[in-house]
């Protein structure tokens, strides 16, 4: 699998929750996350997140991050996935910066890592 260069793509970030289930599952499978085996539950979990930021290369979902929160004091960053072909071109950083801008005044920001 060939990794892309930043100059080869134009990444667009979005807070849309209109994502095709197949694209979500493909991204999770590409990263070997077991939650891809529960597509309906995975999509519902993402759609019910406090925030969902997606990264797109034209119409292809190439990354996403989600956060759960009480909306005032605490936010947890749970998922951050970038398609392996697109890793290393700062997409993850772009998503994290967007979250930091959204939750800058929260008391507690927690990153869950596995």
HELIX and SHEET records of a PDB file:
HELIX    1   1 UNK A    6  UNK A    8  5                                   3    
HELIX    2   2 UNK A   21  UNK A   30  1                                  10    
HELIX    3   3 UNK A   34  UNK A   37  5                                   4    
HELIX    4   4 UNK A   39  UNK A   47  1                                   9    
HELIX    5   5 UNK A   84  UNK A   86  5                                   3    
HELIX    6   6 UNK A   91  UNK A  102  1                                  12    
SHEET    1   A 5 UNK A  11  UNK A  14  0                                        
SHEET    2   A 5 UNK A  51  UNK A  57 -1                                        
SHEET    3   A 5 UNK A  60  UNK A  69 -1                                        
SHEET    4   A 5 UNK A  74  UNK A  82 -1                                        
SHEET    5   A 5 UNK A 108  UNK A 111  1                                        
END                                                                             
